[in-house]
Amino acid sequence: YQVLVPGCPSACNMVTGTYTLEFPSDPTTTSSEICAGDAAVDLTATCTSTCAGSSIPAYTSNDASTITSVLGVEPFFSCAADVASFTMPAAPTNSDGVACTQTSFSLSVTWSDNAAGQTIDYLDVYVNGASTAVPYQQIGSGGAFGTFDITALVGALAPGDLVEVFASDNDCASVGFGVSMSYNIDYNCPAVTSAGAPADITWWDASTAGTQVGTGSNFTPTDTAPGTYTYYAQCECGPCTSFRTPATFTIAPLPVAPVVADETLCSDDVVPTIDPDDAGTGVFNFYSDAALTTAVATGVADFTPPAPAPNTPTTYYVTQVDNSADDPLVPNTEL
């Protein structure tokens, strides 16, 4: 393919480069599940593909133009004059931001008299006004019209340096002189090579088309209502994309709290089994503390506690577990 080289200030060359289009492999994803009210847990995706790089060889760049005069005032003589000005441009850069190297530069002035009868005329050149060591040079007088190469006269110019030419007569009047400046700059720009990079990852709300909802390997859903939500990840290498891989985000509703009755025993009675009324579909966890830090039985249908000491109330706390969610705790006292 051919591309217009970036950074060319005016006329640019077309250069040929190579770019490999690669269809990345499909991503692998992980799903997540939370209880209603908990913070969302990210869905994740991984792309194993590395996108191909590109290459643009070294190339030349050219900047050339002609600048015509406008009415102005010559600073040294304070005379009305026709003035043309040129500002040295900065070197262009390649697409990597590396500056191109100037290989040639030329600057010329063309002077003509558009008003008949003018015989004593002056053509003067200034570099950066009166602030340089050689601010002023007279390169023509007495109607010596024509084209003058002033490349050597102005010397090496840095970006931003200003060159001005003024055409006037000895009466300090602008009488329609024609003056213009022409410049030509050639540059050599280094090659551009782009190494391969990992494929990008985007997240979508549909298996095809749809709306993009995220980027990167992690995606945090914003859903809050109980239910199962499906999102899709795809890998991208430039304009080429993989097929999308689904990942589900499940919000499990909290189970209904179990109902547990207190028990009262005599000292020689058999300790009964605590059997909660199951209002849901899960199992139960039993704890000896209200903070639910000390479990005495987990994932069971019922629980038979050890015999308590006489006249010593013992309280257990039971939760129903359904879809990985603990319901609010319910105390049960065994005497």
Secondary structure as a PSIPRED ss2 file (coil, helix, strand):
# PSIPRED VFORMAT (PSIPRED V4.0)

   1 Y C   1.000  0.000  0.000
   2 Q E   0.000  0.000  1.000
   3 V E   0.000  0.000  1.000
   4 L E   0.000  0.000  1.000
   5 V C   1.000  0.000  0.000
   6 P C   1.000  0.000  0.000
   7 G C   1.000  0.000  0.000
   8 C C   1.000  0.000  0.000
   9 P C   1.000  0.000  0.000
  10 S C   1.000  0.000  0.000
  11 A C   1.000  0.000  0.000
  12 C C   1.000  0.000  0.000
  13 N C   1.000  0.000  0.000
  14 M E   0.000  0.000  1.000
  15 V E   0.000  0.000  1.000
  16 T E   0.000  0.000  1.000
  17 G C   1.000  0.000  0.000
  18 T E   0.000  0.000  1.000
  19 Y E   0.000  0.000  1.000
  20 T C   1.000  0.000  0.000
  21 L C   1.000  0.000  0.000
  22 E C   1.000  0.000  0.000
  23 F C   1.000  0.000  0.000
  24 P C   1.000  0.000  0.000
  25 S C   1.000  0.000  0.000
  26 D C   1.000  0.000  0.000
  27 P C   1.000  0.000  0.000
  28 T E   0.000  0.000  1.000
  29 T E   0.000  0.000  1.000
  30 T E   0.000  0.000  1.000
  31 S C   1.000  0.000  0.000
  32 S E   0.000  0.000  1.000
  33 E E   0.000  0.000  1.000
  34 I E   0.000  0.000  1.000
  35 C E   0.000  0.000  1.000
  36 A C   1.000  0.000  0.000
  37 G C   1.000  0.000  0.000
  38 D C   1.000  0.000  0.000
  39 A C   1.000  0.000  0.000
  40 A C   1.000  0.000  0.000
  41 V C   1.000  0.000  0.000
  42 D C   1.000  0.000  0.000
  43 L E   0.000  0.000  1.000
  44 T E   0.000  0.000  1.000
  45 A E   0.000  0.000  1.000
  46 T E   0.000  0.000  1.000
  47 C C   1.000  0.000  0.000
  48 T C   1.000  0.000  0.000
  49 S C   1.000  0.000  0.000
  50 T E   0.000  0.000  1.000
  51 C E   0.000  0.000  1.000
  52 A C   1.000  0.000  0.000
  53 G C   1.000  0.000  0.000
  54 S E   0.000  0.000  1.000
  55 S E   0.000  0.000  1.000
  56 I E   0.000  0.000  1.000
  57 P C   1.000  0.000  0.000
  58 A C   1.000  0.000  0.000
  59 Y E   0.000  0.000  1.000
  60 T E   0.000  0.000  1.000
  61 S E   0.000  0.000  1.000
  62 N E   0.000  0.000  1.000
  63 D E   0.000  0.000  1.000
  64 A E   0.000  0.000  1.000
  65 S E   0.000  0.000  1.000
  66 T E   0.000  0.000  1.000
  67 I E   0.000  0.000  1.000
  68 T E   0.000  0.000  1.000
  69 S C   1.000  0.000  0.000
  70 V E   0.000  0.000  1.000
  71 L E   0.000  0.000  1.000
  72 G E   0.000  0.000  1.000
  73 V E   0.000  0.000  1.000
  74 E E   0.000  0.000  1.000
  75 P C   1.000  0.000  0.000
  76 F C   1.000  0.000  0.000
  77 F C   1.000  0.000  0.000
  78 S C   1.000  0.000  0.000
  79 C E   0.000  0.000  1.000
  80 A E   0.000  0.000  1.000
  81 A E   0.000  0.000  1.000
  82 D E   0.000  0.000  1.000
  83 V E   0.000  0.000  1.000
  84 A E   0.000  0.000  1.000
  85 S E   0.000  0.000  1.000
  86 F E   0.000  0.000  1.000
  87 T E   0.000  0.000  1.000
  88 M C   1.000  0.000  0.000
  89 P C   1.000  0.000  0.000
  90 A C   1.000  0.000  0.000
  91 A C   1.000  0.000  0.000
  92 P C   1.000  0.000  0.000
  93 T E   0.000  0.000  1.000
  94 N C   1.000  0.000  0.000
  95 S C   1.000  0.000  0.000
  96 D C   1.000  0.000  0.000
  97 G C   1.000  0.000  0.000
  98 V C   1.000  0.000  0.000
  99 A E   0.000  0.000  1.000
 100 C C   1.000  0.000  0.000
 101 T E   0.000  0.000  1.000
 102 Q E   0.000  0.000  1.000
 103 T E   0.000  0.000  1.000
 104 S E   0.000  0.000  1.000
 105 F E   0.000  0.000  1.000
 106 S E   0.000  0.000  1.000
 107 L E   0.000  0.000  1.000
 108 S E   0.000  0.000  1.000
 109 V E   0.000  0.000  1.000
 110 T E   0.000  0.000  1.000
 111 W E   0.000  0.000  1.000
 112 S E   0.000  0.000  1.000
 113 D E   0.000  0.000  1.000
 114 N C   1.000  0.000  0.000
 115 A C   1.000  0.000  0.000
 116 A C   1.000  0.000  0.000
 117 G C   1.000  0.000  0.000
 118 Q C   1.000  0.000  0.000
 119 T C   1.000  0.000  0.000
 120 I C   1.000  0.000  0.000
 121 D E   0.000  0.000  1.000
 122 Y E   0.000  0.000  1.000
 123 L E   0.000  0.000  1.000
 124 D E   0.000  0.000  1.000
 125 V E   0.000  0.000  1.000
 126 Y E   0.000  0.000  1.000
 127 V E   0.000  0.000  1.000
 128 N C   1.000  0.000  0.000
 129 G C   1.000  0.000  0.000
 130 A C   1.000  0.000  0.000
 131 S C   1.000  0.000  0.000
 132 T C   1.000  0.000  0.000
 133 A C   1.000  0.000  0.000
 134 V C   1.000  0.000  0.000
 135 P C   1.000  0.000  0.000
 136 Y E   0.000  0.000  1.000
 137 Q E   0.000  0.000  1.000
 138 Q E   0.000  0.000  1.000
 139 I E   0.000  0.000  1.000
 140 G E   0.000  0.000  1.000
 141 S E   0.000  0.000  1.000
 142 G C   1.000  0.000  0.000
 143 G C   1.000  0.000  0.000
 144 A C   1.000  0.000  0.000
 145 F C   1.000  0.000  0.000
 146 G E   0.000  0.000  1.000
 147 T E   0.000  0.000  1.000
 148 F E   0.000  0.000  1.000
 149 D E   0.000  0.000  1.000
 150 I C   1.000  0.000  0.000
 151 T H   0.000  1.000  0.000
 152 A H   0.000  1.000  0.000
 153 L H   0.000  1.000  0.000
 154 V H   0.000  1.000  0.000
 155 G C   1.000  0.000  0.000
 156 A C   1.000  0.000  0.000
 157 L C   1.000  0.000  0.000
 158 A C   1.000  0.000  0.000
 159 P C   1.000  0.000  0.000
 160 G C   1.000  0.000  0.000
 161 D C   1.000  0.000  0.000
 162 L E   0.000  0.000  1.000
 163 V E   0.000  0.000  1.000
 164 E E   0.000  0.000  1.000
 165 V E   0.000  0.000  1.000
 166 F E   0.000  0.000  1.000
 167 A E   0.000  0.000  1.000
 168 S E   0.000  0.000  1.000
 169 D E   0.000  0.000  1.000
 170 N C   1.000  0.000  0.000
 171 D C   1.000  0.000  0.000
 172 C C   1.000  0.000  0.000
 173 A C   1.000  0.000  0.000
 174 S C   1.000  0.000  0.000
 175 V C   1.000  0.000  0.000
 176 G C   1.000  0.000  0.000
 177 F E   0.000  0.000  1.000
 178 G E   0.000  0.000  1.000
 179 V E   0.000  0.000  1.000
 180 S E   0.000  0.000  1.000
 181 M E   0.000  0.000  1.000
 182 S E   0.000  0.000  1.000
 183 Y E   0.000  0.000  1.000
 184 N E   0.000  0.000  1.000
 185 I E   0.000  0.000  1.000
 186 D E   0.000  0.000  1.000
 187 Y E   0.000  0.000  1.000
 188 N E   0.000  0.000  1.000
 189 C E   0.000  0.000  1.000
 190 P C   1.000  0.000  0.000
 191 A C   1.000  0.000  0.000
 192 V E   0.000  0.000  1.000
 193 T E   0.000  0.000  1.000
 194 S E   0.000  0.000  1.000
 195 A C   1.000  0.000  0.000
 196 G C   1.000  0.000  0.000
 197 A E   0.000  0.000  1.000
 198 P E   0.000  0.000  1.000
 199 A C   1.000  0.000  0.000
 200 D E   0.000  0.000  1.000
 201 I E   0.000  0.000  1.000
 202 T E   0.000  0.000  1.000
 203 W E   0.000  0.000  1.000
 204 W E   0.000  0.000  1.000
 205 D C   1.000  0.000  0.000
 206 A C   1.000  0.000  0.000
 207 S C   1.000  0.000  0.000
 208 T C   1.000  0.000  0.000
 209 A C   1.000  0.000  0.000
 210 G C   1.000  0.000  0.000
 211 T C   1.000  0.000  0.000
 212 Q E   0.000  0.000  1.000
 213 V E   0.000  0.000  1.000
 214 G E   0.000  0.000  1.000
 215 T E   0.000  0.000  1.000
 216 G C   1.000  0.000  0.000
 217 S C   1.000  0.000  0.000
 218 N E   0.000  0.000  1.000
 219 F E   0.000  0.000  1.000
 220 T C   1.000  0.000  0.000
 221 P C   1.000  0.000  0.000
 222 T C   1.000  0.000  0.000
 223 D C   1.000  0.000  0.000
 224 T C   1.000  0.000  0.000
 225 A C   1.000  0.000  0.000
 226 P C   1.000  0.000  0.000
 227 G E   0.000  0.000  1.000
 228 T E   0.000  0.000  1.000
 229 Y E   0.000  0.000  1.000
 230 T E   0.000  0.000  1.000
 231 Y E   0.000  0.000  1.000
 232 Y E   0.000  0.000  1.000
 233 A E   0.000  0.000  1.000
 234 Q E   0.000  0.000  1.000
 235 C E   0.000  0.000  1.000
 236 E E   0.000  0.000  1.000
 237 C E   0.000  0.000  1.000
 238 G C   1.000  0.000  0.000
 239 P C   1.000  0.000  0.000
 240 C E   0.000  0.000  1.000
 241 T E   0.000  0.000  1.000
 242 S C   1.000  0.000  0.000
 243 F C   1.000  0.000  0.000
 244 R C   1.000  0.000  0.000
 245 T E   0.000  0.000  1.000
 246 P E   0.000  0.000  1.000
 247 A E   0.000  0.000  1.000
 248 T E   0.000  0.000  1.000
 249 F E   0.000  0.000  1.000
 250 T E   0.000  0.000  1.000
 251 I E   0.000  0.000  1.000
 252 A E   0.000  0.000  1.000
 253 P C   1.000  0.000  0.000
 254 L C   1.000  0.000  0.000
 255 P C   1.000  0.000  0.000
 256 V C   1.000  0.000  0.000
 257 A C   1.000  0.000  0.000
 258 P C   1.000  0.000  0.000
 259 V E   0.000  0.000  1.000
 260 V C   1.000  0.000  0.000
 261 A C   1.000  0.000  0.000
 262 D C   1.000  0.000  0.000
 263 E E   0.000  0.000  1.000
 264 T C   1.000  0.000  0.000
 265 L C   1.000  0.000  0.000
 266 C C   1.000  0.000  0.000
 267 S C   1.000  0.000  0.000
 268 D C   1.000  0.000  0.000
 269 D C   1.000  0.000  0.000
 270 V C   1.000  0.000  0.000
 271 V C   1.000  0.000  0.000
 272 P C   1.000  0.000  0.000
 273 T C   1.000  0.000  0.000
 274 I E   0.000  0.000  1.000
 275 D C   1.000  0.000  0.000
 276 P C   1.000  0.000  0.000
 277 D E   0.000  0.000  1.000
 278 D C   1.000  0.000  0.000
 279 A C   1.000  0.000  0.000
 280 G C   1.000  0.000  0.000
 281 T C   1.000  0.000  0.000
 282 G C   1.000  0.000  0.000
 283 V E   0.000  0.000  1.000
 284 F E   0.000  0.000  1.000
 285 N E   0.000  0.000  1.000
 286 F E   0.000  0.000  1.000
 287 Y E   0.000  0.000  1.000
 288 S C   1.000  0.000  0.000
 289 D C   1.000  0.000  0.000
 290 A C   1.000  0.000  0.000
 291 A C   1.000  0.000  0.000
 292 L C   1.000  0.000  0.000
 293 T C   1.000  0.000  0.000
 294 T C   1.000  0.000  0.000
 295 A E   0.000  0.000  1.000
 296 V E   0.000  0.000  1.000
 297 A E   0.000  0.000  1.000
 298 T E   0.000  0.000  1.000
 299 G E   0.000  0.000  1.000
 300 V E   0.000  0.000  1.000
 301 A C   1.000  0.000  0.000
 302 D C   1.000  0.000  0.000
 303 F E   0.000  0.000  1.000
 304 T C   1.000  0.000  0.000
 305 P C   1.000  0.000  0.000
 306 P C   1.000  0.000  0.000
 307 A C   1.000  0.000  0.000
 308 P C   1.000  0.000  0.000
 309 A C   1.000  0.000  0.000
 310 P C   1.000  0.000  0.000
 311 N C   1.000  0.000  0.000
 312 T C   1.000  0.000  0.000
 313 P C   1.000  0.000  0.000
 314 T E   0.000  0.000  1.000
 315 T E   0.000  0.000  1.000
 316 Y E   0.000  0.000  1.000
 317 Y E   0.000  0.000  1.000
 318 V E   0.000  0.000  1.000
 319 T E   0.000  0.000  1.000
 320 Q E   0.000  0.000  1.000
 321 V E   0.000  0.000  1.000
 322 D E   0.000  0.000  1.000
 323 N C   1.000  0.000  0.000
 324 S C   1.000  0.000  0.000
 325 A E   0.000  0.000  1.000
 326 D E   0.000  0.000  1.000
 327 D C   1.000  0.000  0.000
 328 P C   1.000  0.000  0.000
 329 L C   1.000  0.000  0.000
 330 V E   0.000  0.000  1.000
 331 P E   0.000  0.000  1.000
 332 N E   0.000  0.000  1.000
 333 T E   0.000  0.000  1.000
 334 E E   0.000  0.000  1.000
 335 L C   1.000  0.000  0.000
